[in-house]
Amino acid sequence: MAEGREVLTVKDVCDLLRVHPSTLYKMIKEGKVPTFRIGSKWRFRKDAILQWMVEKSTHARQVRAAVNSRVNGQDQYQRMLGSRGLKG
């Protein structure tokens, strides 16, 4: 089977994400992770999981950067007001 088309089990994905199976099942129930069923078993395309991980980590970096810039920007704004004897 081609590397990108490899199918993973719940255990495989838990090991990859380093999460407990109950955490993964909760994510599946909430539609947060790309998955499909074969009968009663959940399965995951490895390429889809890897892409999902990249998207989530990229989004997390963007959110952290936005929060940090807002926090730092707010701090700078408050310092600027304080240095002028103003209140924010």
PyMOL Python script that loads the backbone (N, CA, C, O; Angstrom):
from pymol import cmd

cmd.read_pdbstr("""\
ATOM      1  N   MET A   1       0.850  -1.186   0.000  1.00  0.00           N
ATOM      2  CA  MET A   1       0.000   0.000   0.000  1.00  0.00           C
ATOM      3  C   MET A   1       0.888   1.239   0.000  1.00  0.00           C
ATOM      4  O   MET A   1       1.904   1.267   0.695  1.00  0.00           O
ATOM      5  N   ALA A   2       0.525   2.253  -0.760  1.00  0.00           N
ATOM      6  CA  ALA A   2       1.305   3.489  -0.836  1.00  0.00           C
ATOM      7  C   ALA A   2       1.302   4.181   0.519  1.00  0.00           C
ATOM      8  O   ALA A   2       0.323   4.113   1.263  1.00  0.00           O
ATOM      9  N   GLU A   3       2.403   4.842   0.828  1.00  0.00           N
ATOM     10  CA  GLU A   3       2.566   5.503   2.127  1.00  0.00           C
ATOM     11  C   GLU A   3       1.411   6.443   2.450  1.00  0.00           C
ATOM     12  O   GLU A   3       0.890   6.415   3.565  1.00  0.00           O
ATOM     13  N   GLY A   4       1.001   7.274   1.492  1.00  0.00           N
ATOM     14  CA  GLY A   4      -0.047   8.255   1.725  1.00  0.00           C
ATOM     15  C   GLY A   4      -1.426   7.654   1.897  1.00  0.00           C
ATOM     16  O   GLY A   4      -2.316   8.295   2.457  1.00  0.00           O
ATOM     17  N   ARG A   5      -1.616   6.437   1.425  1.00  0.00           N
ATOM     18  CA  ARG A   5      -2.927   5.790   1.492  1.00  0.00           C
ATOM     19  C   ARG A   5      -3.017   4.783   2.642  1.00  0.00           C
ATOM     20  O   ARG A   5      -3.985   4.029   2.742  1.00  0.00           O
ATOM     21  N   GLU A   6      -2.018   4.778   3.491  1.00  0.00           N
ATOM     22  CA  GLU A   6      -2.012   3.864   4.621  1.00  0.00           C
ATOM     23  C   GLU A   6      -3.195   4.168   5.540  1.00  0.00           C
ATOM     24  O   GLU A   6      -3.523   5.327   5.789  1.00  0.00           O
ATOM     25  N   VAL A   7      -3.824   3.110   6.034  1.00  0.00           N
ATOM     26  CA  VAL A   7      -4.973   3.254   6.927  1.00  0.00           C
ATOM     27  C   VAL A   7      -4.522   2.941   8.350  1.00  0.00           C
ATOM     28  O   VAL A   7      -3.871   1.927   8.601  1.00  0.00           O
ATOM     29  N   LEU A   8      -4.879   3.828   9.273  1.00  0.00           N
ATOM     30  CA  LEU A   8      -4.491   3.686  10.676  1.00  0.00           C
ATOM     31  C   LEU A   8      -5.685   3.285  11.535  1.00  0.00           C
ATOM     32  O   LEU A   8      -6.835   3.574  11.206  1.00  0.00           O
ATOM     33  N   THR A   9      -5.386   2.619  12.636  1.00  0.00           N
ATOM     34  CA  THR A   9      -6.403   2.250  13.618  1.00  0.00           C
ATOM     35  C   THR A   9      -6.452   3.308  14.717  1.00  0.00           C
ATOM     36  O   THR A   9      -5.632   4.226  14.744  1.00  0.00           O
ATOM     37  N   VAL A  10      -7.410   3.172  15.611  1.00  0.00           N
ATOM     38  CA  VAL A  10      -7.501   4.075  16.766  1.00  0.00           C
ATOM     39  C   VAL A  10      -6.196   4.027  17.563  1.00  0.00           C
ATOM     40  O   VAL A  10      -5.672   5.067  17.963  1.00  0.00           O
ATOM     41  N   LYS A  11      -5.679   2.831  17.791  1.00  0.00           N
ATOM     42  CA  LYS A  11      -4.435   2.702  18.548  1.00  0.00           C
ATOM     43  C   LYS A  11      -3.294   3.416  17.838  1.00  0.00           C
ATOM     44  O   LYS A  11      -2.505   4.110  18.479  1.00  0.00           O
ATOM     45  N   ASP A  12      -3.197   3.254  16.522  1.00  0.00           N
ATOM     46  CA  ASP A  12      -2.142   3.923  15.753  1.00  0.00           C
ATOM     47  C   ASP A  12      -2.210   5.440  15.925  1.00  0.00           C
ATOM     48  O   ASP A  12      -1.194   6.096  16.155  1.00  0.00           O
ATOM     49  N   VAL A  13      -3.412   5.981  15.810  1.00  0.00           N
ATOM     50  CA  VAL A  13      -3.583   7.437  15.896  1.00  0.00           C
ATOM     51  C   VAL A  13      -3.338   7.912  17.325  1.00  0.00           C
ATOM     52  O   VAL A  13      -2.755   8.977  17.527  1.00  0.00           O
ATOM     53  N   CYS A  14      -3.771   7.142  18.314  1.00  0.00           N
ATOM     54  CA  CYS A  14      -3.486   7.490  19.702  1.00  0.00           C
ATOM     55  C   CYS A  14      -1.977   7.561  19.941  1.00  0.00           C
ATOM     56  O   CYS A  14      -1.486   8.481  20.595  1.00  0.00           O
ATOM     57  N   ASP A  15      -1.262   6.593  19.412  1.00  0.00           N
ATOM     58  CA  ASP A  15       0.200   6.592  19.544  1.00  0.00           C
ATOM     59  C   ASP A  15       0.808   7.790  18.824  1.00  0.00           C
ATOM     60  O   ASP A  15       1.720   8.430  19.348  1.00  0.00           O
ATOM     61  N   LEU A  16       0.317   8.094  17.647  1.00  0.00           N
ATOM     62  CA  LEU A  16       0.831   9.211  16.859  1.00  0.00           C
ATOM     63  C   LEU A  16       0.576  10.552  17.554  1.00  0.00           C
ATOM     64  O   LEU A  16       1.465  11.400  17.625  1.00  0.00           O
ATOM     65  N   LEU A  17      -0.635  10.733  18.060  1.00  0.00           N
ATOM     66  CA  LEU A  17      -1.011  11.996  18.706  1.00  0.00           C
ATOM     67  C   LEU A  17      -0.639  12.044  20.182  1.00  0.00           C
ATOM     68  O   LEU A  17      -0.668  13.098  20.816  1.00  0.00           O
ATOM     69  N   ARG A  18      -0.288  10.868  20.714  1.00  0.00           N
ATOM     70  CA  ARG A  18       0.029  10.741  22.140  1.00  0.00           C
ATOM     71  C   ARG A  18      -1.139  11.181  23.008  1.00  0.00           C
ATOM     72  O   ARG A  18      -0.993  11.990  23.924  1.00  0.00           O
ATOM     73  N   VAL A  19      -2.299  10.626  22.693  1.00  0.00           N
ATOM     74  CA  VAL A  19      -3.507  10.892  23.472  1.00  0.00           C
ATOM     75  C   VAL A  19      -4.123   9.564  23.898  1.00  0.00           C
ATOM     76  O   VAL A  19      -3.858   8.520  23.302  1.00  0.00           O
ATOM     77  N   HIS A  20      -4.934   9.623  24.920  1.00  0.00           N
ATOM     78  CA  HIS A  20      -5.662   8.452  25.413  1.00  0.00           C
ATOM     79  C   HIS A  20      -6.797   8.136  24.440  1.00  0.00           C
ATOM     80  O   HIS A  20      -7.359   9.050  23.835  1.00  0.00           O
ATOM     81  N   PRO A  21      -7.141   6.863  24.279  1.00  0.00           N
ATOM     82  CA  PRO A  21      -8.247   6.517  23.371  1.00  0.00           C
ATOM     83  C   PRO A  21      -9.543   7.278  23.663  1.00  0.00           C
ATOM     84  O   PRO A  21     -10.257   7.649  22.731  1.00  0.00           O
ATOM     85  N   SER A  22      -9.855   7.515  24.935  1.00  0.00           N
ATOM     86  CA  SER A  22     -11.092   8.251  25.237  1.00  0.00           C
ATOM     87  C   SER A  22     -11.036   9.673  24.688  1.00  0.00           C
ATOM     88  O   SER A  22     -12.058  10.223  24.277  1.00  0.00           O
ATOM     89  N   THR A  23      -9.844  10.266  24.681  1.00  0.00           N
ATOM     90  CA  THR A  23      -9.678  11.611  24.106  1.00  0.00           C
ATOM     91  C   THR A  23      -9.922  11.568  22.606  1.00  0.00           C
ATOM     92  O   THR A  23     -10.601  12.437  22.058  1.00  0.00           O
ATOM     93  N   LEU A  24      -9.373  10.566  21.946  1.00  0.00           N
ATOM     94  CA  LEU A  24      -9.557  10.441  20.503  1.00  0.00           C
ATOM     95  C   LEU A  24     -11.026  10.186  20.167  1.00  0.00           C
ATOM     96  O   LEU A  24     -11.557  10.786  19.232  1.00  0.00           O
ATOM     97  N   TYR A  25     -11.683   9.311  20.914  1.00  0.00           N
ATOM     98  CA  TYR A  25     -13.108   9.054  20.654  1.00  0.00           C
ATOM     99  C   TYR A  25     -13.940  10.324  20.851  1.00  0.00           C
ATOM    100  O   TYR A  25     -14.893  10.557  20.108  1.00  0.00           O
ATOM    101  N   LYS A  26     -13.595  11.134  21.828  1.00  0.00           N
ATOM    102  CA  LYS A  26     -14.296  12.409  22.039  1.00  0.00           C
ATOM    103  C   LYS A  26     -14.082  13.325  20.835  1.00  0.00           C
ATOM    104  O   LYS A  26     -15.022  13.973  20.376  1.00  0.00           O
ATOM    105  N   MET A  27     -12.857  13.382  20.324  1.00  0.00           N
ATOM    106  CA  MET A  27     -12.553  14.204  19.151  1.00  0.00           C
ATOM    107  C   MET A  27     -13.314  13.705  17.930  1.00  0.00           C
ATOM    108  O   MET A  27     -13.793  14.499  17.121  1.00  0.00           O
ATOM    109  N   ILE A  28     -13.424  12.376  17.800  1.00  0.00           N
ATOM    110  CA  ILE A  28     -14.186  11.797  16.685  1.00  0.00           C
ATOM    111  C   ILE A  28     -15.649  12.203  16.796  1.00  0.00           C
ATOM    112  O   ILE A  28     -16.256  12.642  15.820  1.00  0.00           O
ATOM    113  N   LYS A  29     -16.210  12.053  17.995  1.00  0.00           N
ATOM    114  CA  LYS A  29     -17.624  12.389  18.224  1.00  0.00           C
ATOM    115  C   LYS A  29     -17.903  13.855  17.902  1.00  0.00           C
ATOM    116  O   LYS A  29     -18.969  14.186  17.383  1.00  0.00           O
ATOM    117  N   GLU A  30     -16.954  14.728  18.206  1.00  0.00           N
ATOM    118  CA  GLU A  30     -17.107  16.169  17.965  1.00  0.00           C
ATOM    119  C   GLU A  30     -16.749  16.556  16.530  1.00  0.00           C
ATOM    120  O   GLU A  30     -16.852  17.726  16.161  1.00  0.00           O
ATOM    121  N   GLY A  31     -16.332  15.586  15.723  1.00  0.00           N
ATOM    122  CA  GLY A  31     -15.982  15.869  14.332  1.00  0.00           C
ATOM    123  C   GLY A  31     -14.696  16.647  14.173  1.00  0.00           C
ATOM    124  O   GLY A  31     -14.515  17.342  13.173  1.00  0.00           O
ATOM    125  N   LYS A  32     -13.802  16.544  15.134  1.00  0.00           N
ATOM    126  CA  LYS A  32     -12.573  17.327  15.111  1.00  0.00           C
ATOM    127  C   LYS A  32     -11.420  16.658  14.386  1.00  0.00           C
ATOM    128  O   LYS A  32     -10.401  17.294  14.120  1.00  0.00           O
ATOM    129  N   VAL A  33     -11.571  15.386  14.066  1.00  0.00           N
ATOM    130  CA  VAL A  33     -10.477  14.649  13.440  1.00  0.00           C
ATOM    131  C   VAL A  33     -11.019  13.918  12.208  1.00  0.00           C
ATOM    132  O   VAL A  33     -12.112  13.355  12.258  1.00  0.00           O
ATOM    133  N   PRO A  34     -10.262  13.921  11.100  1.00  0.00           N
ATOM    134  CA  PRO A  34     -10.749  13.247   9.894  1.00  0.00           C
ATOM    135  C   PRO A  34     -10.730  11.726  10.071  1.00  0.00           C
ATOM    136  O   PRO A  34      -9.690  11.141  10.375  1.00  0.00           O
ATOM    137  N   THR A  35     -11.875  11.103   9.880  1.00  0.00           N
ATOM    138  CA  THR A  35     -12.002   9.672  10.110  1.00  0.00           C
ATOM    139  C   THR A  35     -13.086   9.073   9.229  1.00  0.00           C
ATOM    140  O   THR A  35     -13.855   9.796   8.595  1.00  0.00           O
ATOM    141  N   PHE A  36     -13.140   7.766   9.195  1.00  0.00           N
ATOM    142  CA  PHE A  36     -14.223   7.062   8.516  1.00  0.00           C
ATOM    143  C   PHE A  36     -14.402   5.722   9.214  1.00  0.00           C
ATOM    144  O   PHE A  36     -13.555   5.298  10.001  1.00  0.00           O
ATOM    145  N   ARG A  37     -15.502   5.070   8.920  1.00  0.00           N
ATOM    146  CA  ARG A  37     -15.798   3.785   9.544  1.00  0.00           C
ATOM    147  C   ARG A  37     -15.734   2.657   8.526  1.00  0.00           C
ATOM    148  O   ARG A  37     -16.104   2.805   7.361  1.00  0.00           O
ATOM    149  N   ILE A  38     -15.253   1.541   9.011  1.00  0.00           N
ATOM    150  CA  ILE A  38     -15.366   0.279   8.293  1.00  0.00           C
ATOM    151  C   ILE A  38     -16.104  -0.635   9.256  1.00  0.00           C
ATOM    152  O   ILE A  38     -15.539  -1.119  10.237  1.00  0.00           O
ATOM    153  N   GLY A  39     -17.358  -0.860   8.961  1.00  0.00           N
ATOM    154  CA  GLY A  39     -18.205  -1.590   9.906  1.00  0.00           C
ATOM    155  C   GLY A  39     -18.382  -0.759  11.159  1.00  0.00           C
ATOM    156  O   GLY A  39     -18.837   0.383  11.094  1.00  0.00           O
ATOM    157  N   SER A  40     -18.026  -1.323  12.291  1.00  0.00           N
ATOM    158  CA  SER A  40     -18.148  -0.590  13.556  1.00  0.00           C
ATOM    159  C   SER A  40     -16.815   0.015  13.999  1.00  0.00           C
ATOM    160  O   SER A  40     -16.742   0.638  15.058  1.00  0.00           O
ATOM    161  N   LYS A  41     -15.780  -0.160  13.211  1.00  0.00           N
ATOM    162  CA  LYS A  41     -14.435   0.298  13.588  1.00  0.00           C
ATOM    163  C   LYS A  41     -14.087   1.622  12.924  1.00  0.00           C
ATOM    164  O   LYS A  41     -14.345   1.816  11.736  1.00  0.00           O
ATOM    165  N   TRP A  42     -13.505   2.526  13.691  1.00  0.00           N
ATOM    166  CA  TRP A  42     -13.022   3.791  13.161  1.00  0.00           C
ATOM    167  C   TRP A  42     -11.675   3.584  12.509  1.00  0.00           C
ATOM    168  O   TRP A  42     -10.825   2.867  13.039  1.00  0.00           O
ATOM    169  N   ARG A  43     -11.475   4.208  11.360  1.00  0.00           N
ATOM    170  CA  ARG A  43     -10.209   4.146  10.646  1.00  0.00           C
ATOM    171  C   ARG A  43      -9.834   5.553  10.193  1.00  0.00           C
ATOM    172  O   ARG A  43     -10.683   6.439  10.099  1.00  0.00           O
ATOM    173  N   PHE A  44      -8.559   5.735   9.918  1.00  0.00           N
ATOM    174  CA  PHE A  44      -8.012   7.041   9.594  1.00  0.00           C
ATOM    175  C   PHE A  44      -7.019   6.896   8.452  1.00  0.00           C
ATOM    176  O   PHE A  44      -6.173   6.001   8.471  1.00  0.00           O
ATOM    177  N   ARG A  45      -7.117   7.771   7.459  1.00  0.00           N
ATOM    178  CA  ARG A  45      -6.098   7.797   6.411  1.00  0.00           C
ATOM    179  C   ARG A  45      -4.890   8.541   6.961  1.00  0.00           C
ATOM    180  O   ARG A  45      -5.009   9.659   7.461  1.00  0.00           O
ATOM    181  N   LYS A  46      -3.731   7.908   6.863  1.00  0.00           N
ATOM    182  CA  LYS A  46      -2.521   8.503   7.433  1.00  0.00           C
ATOM    183  C   LYS A  46      -2.241   9.873   6.835  1.00  0.00           C
ATOM    184  O   LYS A  46      -1.896  10.805   7.561  1.00  0.00           O
ATOM    185  N   ASP A  47      -2.385  10.008   5.515  1.00  0.00           N
ATOM    186  CA  ASP A  47      -2.113  11.309   4.888  1.00  0.00           C
ATOM    187  C   ASP A  47      -3.070  12.383   5.398  1.00  0.00           C
ATOM    188  O   ASP A  47      -2.672  13.534   5.575  1.00  0.00           O
ATOM    189  N   ALA A  48      -4.325  12.015   5.634  1.00  0.00           N
ATOM    190  CA  ALA A  48      -5.306  12.985   6.142  1.00  0.00           C
ATOM    191  C   ALA A  48      -4.976  13.404   7.574  1.00  0.00           C
ATOM    192  O   ALA A  48      -5.117  14.574   7.931  1.00  0.00           O
ATOM    193  N   ILE A  49      -4.539  12.446   8.390  1.00  0.00           N
ATOM    194  CA  ILE A  49      -4.172  12.759   9.773  1.00  0.00           C
ATOM    195  C   ILE A  49      -2.938  13.651   9.806  1.00  0.00           C
ATOM    196  O   ILE A  49      -2.891  14.617  10.567  1.00  0.00           O
ATOM    197  N   LEU A  50      -1.950  13.337   8.995  1.00  0.00           N
ATOM    198  CA  LEU A  50      -0.736  14.159   8.967  1.00  0.00           C
ATOM    199  C   LEU A  50      -1.041  15.576   8.488  1.00  0.00           C
ATOM    200  O   LEU A  50      -0.514  16.541   9.043  1.00  0.00           O
ATOM    201  N   GLN A  51      -1.887  15.712   7.464  1.00  0.00           N
ATOM    202  CA  GLN A  51      -2.280  17.036   6.983  1.00  0.00           C
ATOM    203  C   GLN A  51      -3.065  17.795   8.049  1.00  0.00           C
ATOM    204  O   GLN A  51      -2.857  18.992   8.243  1.00  0.00           O
ATOM    205  N   TRP A  52      -3.959  17.101   8.732  1.00  0.00           N
ATOM    206  CA  TRP A  52      -4.750  17.693   9.816  1.00  0.00           C
ATOM    207  C   TRP A  52      -3.824  18.207  10.914  1.00  0.00           C
ATOM    208  O   TRP A  52      -4.043  19.291  11.455  1.00  0.00           O
ATOM    209  N   MET A  53      -2.796  17.435  11.245  1.00  0.00           N
ATOM    210  CA  MET A  53      -1.842  17.862  12.269  1.00  0.00           C
ATOM    211  C   MET A  53      -1.113  19.131  11.839  1.00  0.00           C
ATOM    212  O   MET A  53      -0.923  20.040  12.647  1.00  0.00           O
ATOM    213  N   VAL A  54      -0.707  19.199  10.581  1.00  0.00           N
ATOM    214  CA  VAL A  54      -0.021  20.384  10.062  1.00  0.00           C
ATOM    215  C   VAL A  54      -0.942  21.598  10.147  1.00  0.00           C
ATOM    216  O   VAL A  54      -0.528  22.665  10.600  1.00  0.00           O
ATOM    217  N   GLU A  55      -2.195  21.434   9.708  1.00  0.00           N
ATOM    218  CA  GLU A  55      -3.153  22.543   9.739  1.00  0.00           C
ATOM    219  C   GLU A  55      -3.398  23.014  11.156  1.00  0.00           C
ATOM    220  O   GLU A  55      -3.440  24.218  11.408  1.00  0.00           O
ATOM    221  N   LYS A  56      -3.561  22.088  12.085  1.00  0.00           N
ATOM    222  CA  LYS A  56      -3.815  22.458  13.475  1.00  0.00           C
ATOM    223  C   LYS A  56      -2.619  23.166  14.086  1.00  0.00           C
ATOM    224  O   LYS A  56      -2.787  24.147  14.811  1.00  0.00           O
ATOM    225  N   SER A  57      -1.411  22.685  13.807  1.00  0.00           N
ATOM    226  CA  SER A  57      -0.235  23.330  14.383  1.00  0.00           C
ATOM    227  C   SER A  57      -0.005  24.703  13.762  1.00  0.00           C
ATOM    228  O   SER A  57       0.422  25.628  14.453  1.00  0.00           O
ATOM    229  N   THR A  58      -0.281  24.848  12.470  1.00  0.00           N
ATOM    230  CA  THR A  58      -0.157  26.153  11.818  1.00  0.00           C
ATOM    231  C   THR A  58      -1.175  27.123  12.396  1.00  0.00           C
ATOM    232  O   THR A  58      -0.843  28.272  12.687  1.00  0.00           O
ATOM    233  N   HIS A  59      -2.409  26.670  12.563  1.00  0.00           N
ATOM    234  CA  HIS A  59      -3.452  27.510  13.137  1.00  0.00           C
ATOM    235  C   HIS A  59      -3.086  27.906  14.567  1.00  0.00           C
ATOM    236  O   HIS A  59      -3.271  29.059  14.958  1.00  0.00           O
ATOM    237  N   ALA A  60      -2.573  26.965  15.342  1.00  0.00           N
ATOM    238  CA  ALA A  60      -2.189  27.260  16.722  1.00  0.00           C
ATOM    239  C   ALA A  60      -1.097  28.321  16.774  1.00  0.00           C
ATOM    240  O   ALA A  60      -1.137  29.218  17.616  1.00  0.00           O
ATOM    241  N   ARG A  61      -0.116  28.219  15.869  1.00  0.00           N
ATOM    242  CA  ARG A  61       0.943  29.231  15.825  1.00  0.00           C
ATOM    243  C   ARG A  61       0.372  30.598  15.484  1.00  0.00           C
ATOM    244  O   ARG A  61       0.783  31.601  16.066  1.00  0.00           O
ATOM    245  N   GLN A  62      -0.571  30.651  14.547  1.00  0.00           N
ATOM    246  CA  GLN A  62      -1.173  31.922  14.159  1.00  0.00           C
ATOM    247  C   GLN A  62      -1.973  32.516  15.319  1.00  0.00           C
ATOM    248  O   GLN A  62      -1.917  33.723  15.556  1.00  0.00           O
ATOM    249  N   VAL A  63      -2.707  31.688  16.031  1.00  0.00           N
ATOM    250  CA  VAL A  63      -3.489  32.175  17.171  1.00  0.00           C
ATOM    251  C   VAL A  63      -2.556  32.697  18.257  1.00  0.00           C
ATOM    252  O   VAL A  63      -2.780  33.771  18.814  1.00  0.00           O
ATOM    253  N   ARG A  64      -1.499  31.921  18.556  1.00  0.00           N
ATOM    254  CA  ARG A  64      -0.547  32.380  19.578  1.00  0.00           C
ATOM    255  C   ARG A  64       0.083  33.701  19.180  1.00  0.00           C
ATOM    256  O   ARG A  64       0.238  34.591  20.016  1.00  0.00           O
ATOM    257  N   ALA A  65       0.447  33.840  17.911  1.00  0.00           N
ATOM    258  CA  ALA A  65       1.058  35.085  17.439  1.00  0.00           C
ATOM    259  C   ALA A  65       0.081  36.247  17.576  1.00  0.00           C
ATOM    260  O   ALA A  65       0.467  37.340  17.991  1.00  0.00           O
ATOM    261  N   ALA A  66      -1.180  36.015  17.230  1.00  0.00           N
ATOM    262  CA  ALA A  66      -2.188  37.073  17.334  1.00  0.00           C
ATOM    263  C   ALA A  66      -2.415  37.458  18.786  1.00  0.00           C
ATOM    264  O   ALA A  66      -2.497  38.642  19.113  1.00  0.00           O
ATOM    265  N   VAL A  67      -2.517  36.470  19.651  1.00  0.00           N
ATOM    266  CA  VAL A  67      -2.720  36.745  21.079  1.00  0.00           C
ATOM    267  C   VAL A  67      -1.517  37.477  21.640  1.00  0.00           C
ATOM    268  O   VAL A  67      -1.665  38.463  22.362  1.00  0.00           O
ATOM    269  N   ASN A  68      -0.328  36.998  21.310  1.00  0.00           N
ATOM    270  CA  ASN A  68       0.879  37.654  21.805  1.00  0.00           C
ATOM    271  C   ASN A  68       0.995  39.081  21.307  1.00  0.00           C
ATOM    272  O   ASN A  68       1.377  39.969  22.069  1.00  0.00           O
ATOM    273  N   SER A  69       0.675  39.320  20.048  1.00  0.00           N
ATOM    274  CA  SER A  69       0.767  40.684  19.534  1.00  0.00           C
ATOM    275  C   SER A  69      -0.272  41.576  20.192  1.00  0.00           C
ATOM    276  O   SER A  69      -0.008  42.748  20.460  1.00  0.00           O
ATOM    277  N   ARG A  70      -1.445  41.031  20.451  1.00  0.00           N
ATOM    278  CA  ARG A  70      -2.497  41.798  21.138  1.00  0.00           C
ATOM    279  C   ARG A  70      -2.081  42.094  22.567  1.00  0.00           C
ATOM    280  O   ARG A  70      -2.232  43.221  23.040  1.00  0.00           O
ATOM    281  N   VAL A  71      -1.560  41.095  23.254  1.00  0.00           N
ATOM    282  CA  VAL A  71      -1.121  41.284  24.636  1.00  0.00           C
ATOM    283  C   VAL A  71       0.033  42.266  24.669  1.00  0.00           C
ATOM    284  O   VAL A  71       0.021  43.211  25.458  1.00  0.00           O
ATOM    285  N   ASN A  72       1.027  42.056  23.825  1.00  0.00           N
ATOM    286  CA  ASN A  72       2.174  42.960  23.805  1.00  0.00           C
ATOM    287  C   ASN A  72       1.756  44.351  23.353  1.00  0.00           C
ATOM    288  O   ASN A  72       2.216  45.350  23.907  1.00  0.00           O
ATOM    289  N   GLY A  73       0.894  44.423  22.357  1.00  0.00           N
ATOM    290  CA  GLY A  73       0.404  45.713  21.893  1.00  0.00           C
ATOM    291  C   GLY A  73      -0.363  46.440  22.977  1.00  0.00           C
ATOM    292  O   GLY A  73      -0.219  47.653  23.133  1.00  0.00           O
ATOM    293  N   GLN A  74      -1.183  45.709  23.735  1.00  0.00           N
ATOM    294  CA  GLN A  74      -1.948  46.308  24.831  1.00  0.00           C
ATOM    295  C   GLN A  74      -1.004  46.796  25.918  1.00  0.00           C
ATOM    296  O   GLN A  74      -1.207  47.877  26.469  1.00  0.00           O
ATOM    297  N   ASP A  75       0.024  46.018  26.236  1.00  0.00           N
ATOM    298  CA  ASP A  75       1.011  46.435  27.233  1.00  0.00           C
ATOM    299  C   ASP A  75       1.701  47.714  26.793  1.00  0.00           C
ATOM    300  O   ASP A  75       1.871  48.641  27.584  1.00  0.00           O
ATOM    301  N   GLN A  76       2.099  47.761  25.529  1.00  0.00           N
ATOM    302  CA  GLN A  76       2.765  48.946  25.022  1.00  0.00           C
ATOM    303  C   GLN A  76       1.826  50.147  25.066  1.00  0.00           C
ATOM    304  O   GLN A  76       2.246  51.255  25.400  1.00  0.00           O
ATOM    305  N   TYR A  77       0.574  49.932  24.734  1.00  0.00           N
ATOM    306  CA  TYR A  77      -0.420  51.008  24.758  1.00  0.00           C
ATOM    307  C   TYR A  77      -0.597  51.531  26.179  1.00  0.00           C
ATOM    308  O   TYR A  77      -0.635  52.740  26.406  1.00  0.00           O
ATOM    309  N   GLN A  78      -0.706  50.605  27.135  1.00  0.00           N
ATOM    310  CA  GLN A  78      -0.879  51.010  28.532  1.00  0.00           C
ATOM    311  C   GLN A  78       0.357  51.765  29.036  1.00  0.00           C
ATOM    312  O   GLN A  78       0.227  52.753  29.759  1.00  0.00           O
ATOM    313  N   ARG A  79       1.561  51.299  28.653  1.00  0.00           N
ATOM    314  CA  ARG A  79       2.780  52.004  29.059  1.00  0.00           C
ATOM    315  C   ARG A  79       2.817  53.402  28.456  1.00  0.00           C
ATOM    316  O   ARG A  79       3.229  54.355  29.117  1.00  0.00           O
ATOM    317  N   MET A  80       2.384  53.529  27.193  1.00  0.00           N
ATOM    318  CA  MET A  80       2.382  54.815  26.528  1.00  0.00           C
ATOM    319  C   MET A  80       1.431  55.774  27.251  1.00  0.00           C
ATOM    320  O   MET A  80       1.771  56.932  27.493  1.00  0.00           O
ATOM    321  N   LEU A  81       0.239  55.277  27.590  1.00  0.00           N
ATOM    322  CA  LEU A  81      -0.711  56.127  28.306  1.00  0.00           C
ATOM    323  C   LEU A  81      -0.175  56.514  29.670  1.00  0.00           C
ATOM    324  O   LEU A  81      -0.290  57.661  30.102  1.00  0.00           O
ATOM    325  N   GLY A  82       0.415  55.528  30.341  1.00  0.00           N
ATOM    326  CA  GLY A  82       0.968  55.784  31.677  1.00  0.00           C
ATOM    327  C   GLY A  82       2.072  56.811  31.657  1.00  0.00           C
ATOM    328  O   GLY A  82       2.170  57.628  32.573  1.00  0.00           O
ATOM    329  N   SER A  83       2.904  56.790  30.637  1.00  0.00           N
ATOM    330  CA  SER A  83       4.011  57.737  30.555  1.00  0.00           C
ATOM    331  C   SER A  83       3.517  59.146  30.282  1.00  0.00           C
ATOM    332  O   SER A  83       4.243  60.114  30.509  1.00  0.00           O
ATOM    333  N   ARG A  84       2.275  59.271  29.792  1.00  0.00           N
ATOM    334  CA  ARG A  84       1.706  60.589  29.492  1.00  0.00           C
ATOM    335  C   ARG A  84       0.738  61.037  30.577  1.00  0.00           C
ATOM    336  O   ARG A  84       0.073  62.065  30.447  1.00  0.00           O
ATOM    337  N   GLY A  85       0.666  60.246  31.660  1.00  0.00           N
ATOM    338  CA  GLY A  85      -0.222  60.617  32.749  1.00  0.00           C
ATOM    339  C   GLY A  85      -1.686  60.376  32.442  1.00  0.00           C
ATOM    340  O   GLY A  85      -2.553  60.941  33.109  1.00  0.00           O
ATOM    341  N   LEU A  86      -1.986  59.542  31.440  1.00  0.00           N
ATOM    342  CA  LEU A  86      -3.361  59.239  31.043  1.00  0.00           C
ATOM    343  C   LEU A  86      -3.755  57.873  31.568  1.00  0.00           C
ATOM    344  O   LEU A  86      -2.895  57.057  31.898  1.00  0.00           O
ATOM    345  N   LYS A  87      -5.039  57.625  31.646  1.00  0.00           N
ATOM    346  CA  LYS A  87      -5.539  56.318  32.052  1.00  0.00           C
ATOM    347  C   LYS A  87      -6.265  55.694  30.882  1.00  0.00           C
ATOM    348  O   LYS A  87      -6.961  56.383  30.135  1.00  0.00           O
ATOM    349  N   GLY A  88      -6.099  54.337  30.712  1.00  0.00           N
ATOM    350  CA  GLY A  88      -6.706  53.633  29.594  1.00  0.00           C
ATOM    351  C   GLY A  88      -8.063  53.129  29.855  1.00  0.00           C
ATOM    352  O   GLY A  88      -8.674  52.517  28.979  1.00  0.00           O
TER     353      GLY A  88
END
""", "prot")
cmd.dss("prot")
cmd.show_as("cartoon", "prot")
cmd.util.cbc("prot")
cmd.orient("prot")
